[in-house]
Amino acid sequence: MSNDVRRVRNASGDPAGAVPREGPAVAPPPVAPDAAAHAIALFEQWSVGHFDEVRRDFDPILTETLGAAAITDAWKQVVDVVGAYERMGEPSVYRQADHTIVDLPLEFESGPMKGRVAYNDQGRVAGLFILVSMSTDSA
């Protein structure tokens, strides 16, 4: 008996048993409109201490799990670690699963970080993050 594996394919070259998809191609959902501008405004509000404004467009789950005190503490913790916020770079916007994601390069005294906002299909903020940036470029 041979140890080589043979893949069975049908006449079209697809694996045997694969069901051909019929109908028009389904376009991926579009990114949330104005997501980049909204994310920029959100991080600008966060950087100047307008924590209630940051939470204004949260979805119900994020509103419940990330209160005003947590938003305040998160910003303070970042500033304590990497120093004062200095500037923001150009956002990148992309679709991931059921969310529009906006990544923002953030420059602090001690180096770069990355801000990320995830929007649900209703345009509400479903996730808010400040991440360690893997980039060595300054914003």
C-alpha positions as CSV (number, residue, x, y, z in Angstrom):
1,M,0.0,0.0,0.0
2,S,1.3,3.4,-0.9
3,N,1.8,6.2,1.7
4,D,1.0,9.0,-0.8
5,V,-2.3,10.8,-0.4
6,R,-4.4,11.3,-3.4
7,R,-7.0,14.0,-3.4
8,V,-10.2,13.2,-5.3
9,R,-11.4,16.1,-7.5
10,N,-14.4,16.5,-9.7
11,A,-14.3,17.6,-13.3
12,S,-14.1,21.3,-12.4
13,G,-11.1,20.7,-10.2
14,D,-13.0,21.2,-6.9
15,P,-12.5,18.7,-4.2
16,A,-15.0,15.8,-4.6
17,G,-18.2,16.4,-2.6
18,A,-17.8,20.2,-2.8
19,V,-21.1,21.9,-3.5
20,P,-20.7,24.5,-6.2
21,R,-22.0,27.9,-5.1
22,E,-24.7,29.3,-7.3
23,G,-26.0,32.9,-7.8
24,P,-24.2,36.2,-7.8
25,A,-21.2,36.9,-5.7
26,V,-22.0,38.3,-2.3
27,A,-20.2,41.5,-1.6
28,P,-18.7,42.0,1.8
29,P,-20.6,44.5,4.0
30,P,-19.2,48.0,3.6
31,V,-17.2,49.7,6.3
32,A,-19.2,51.9,8.6
33,P,-19.5,55.4,7.1
34,D,-17.4,58.1,8.7
35,A,-15.7,55.5,10.9
36,A,-12.3,57.1,10.5
37,A,-13.5,60.6,11.4
38,H,-15.5,59.3,14.3
39,A,-12.5,57.3,15.7
40,I,-10.2,60.4,15.4
41,A,-12.8,62.5,17.3
42,L,-13.2,59.8,19.9
43,F,-9.4,59.6,20.6
44,E,-9.2,63.4,20.6
45,Q,-11.9,63.5,23.2
46,W,-10.2,60.8,25.3
47,S,-6.9,62.6,25.1
48,V,-8.3,65.8,26.6
49,G,-10.3,64.1,29.3
50,H,-13.8,64.3,27.9
51,F,-14.5,60.8,29.1
52,D,-18.3,61.0,28.9
53,E,-18.0,62.0,25.2
54,V,-15.8,58.9,24.6
55,R,-18.7,56.7,25.8
56,R,-21.5,58.5,24.0
57,D,-21.6,56.1,21.0
58,F,-20.9,52.9,22.8
59,D,-23.2,49.9,22.1
60,P,-25.2,48.6,25.0
61,I,-22.7,45.9,25.9
62,L,-19.7,48.2,25.9
63,T,-21.7,50.8,27.8
64,E,-22.4,48.3,30.5
65,T,-18.9,46.8,30.7
66,L,-16.7,49.9,30.3
67,G,-17.9,52.7,32.6
68,A,-16.6,56.2,32.9
69,A,-14.2,55.3,35.7
70,A,-12.7,52.5,33.6
71,I,-12.2,54.9,30.6
72,T,-10.6,57.5,32.9
73,D,-8.3,54.8,34.5
74,A,-7.3,53.3,31.2
75,W,-6.1,56.7,29.8
76,K,-4.3,57.5,33.0
77,Q,-2.5,54.1,33.0
78,V,-1.3,54.6,29.4
79,V,0.0,58.1,30.2
80,D,1.7,56.8,33.3
81,V,3.5,54.2,31.2
82,V,4.4,56.0,28.0
83,G,4.2,59.6,28.9
84,A,2.1,62.5,27.5
85,Y,0.1,62.1,24.3
86,E,1.6,64.0,21.5
87,R,-0.1,63.4,18.2
88,M,-2.1,61.0,16.0
89,G,-1.2,59.6,12.6
90,E,-3.4,58.7,9.6
91,P,-6.1,56.1,10.3
92,S,-6.5,52.8,8.5
93,V,-10.0,51.3,8.1
94,Y,-10.9,47.8,7.3
95,R,-13.6,45.2,7.8
96,Q,-13.1,42.2,10.1
97,A,-16.0,39.7,10.5
98,D,-19.0,41.7,11.7
99,H,-17.1,44.9,12.5
100,T,-15.5,47.9,10.9
101,I,-12.1,48.4,12.5
102,V,-10.2,51.7,12.6
103,D,-6.6,51.7,13.7
104,L,-4.9,54.9,14.6
105,P,-1.2,55.4,15.2
106,L,-0.8,57.3,18.4
107,E,2.5,59.0,19.4
108,F,3.3,59.4,23.1
109,E,6.4,60.9,24.8
110,S,8.1,57.5,25.1
111,G,7.0,56.1,21.8
112,P,4.2,54.8,19.6
113,M,1.0,53.0,20.6
114,K,-2.0,52.1,18.4
115,G,-5.6,53.1,19.1
116,R,-8.3,50.8,17.8
117,V,-12.0,51.3,17.6
118,A,-14.4,48.5,16.5
119,Y,-17.8,49.5,15.1
120,N,-20.8,47.2,14.8
121,D,-23.1,47.3,11.7
122,Q,-25.2,50.0,13.4
123,G,-22.2,52.3,13.6
124,R,-22.0,52.0,17.4
125,V,-18.6,51.5,19.2
126,A,-18.3,47.8,20.1
127,G,-14.7,47.8,21.1
128,L,-12.1,50.4,22.2
129,F,-8.4,49.6,22.7
130,I,-5.0,51.1,23.1
131,L,-2.4,48.6,22.0
132,V,1.3,48.3,21.9
133,S,2.4,49.4,18.4
134,M,4.5,47.0,16.4
135,S,5.6,49.9,14.2
136,T,8.9,51.7,14.7
137,D,7.8,54.6,12.5
138,S,6.7,57.7,14.2
139,A,3.2,59.0,13.4
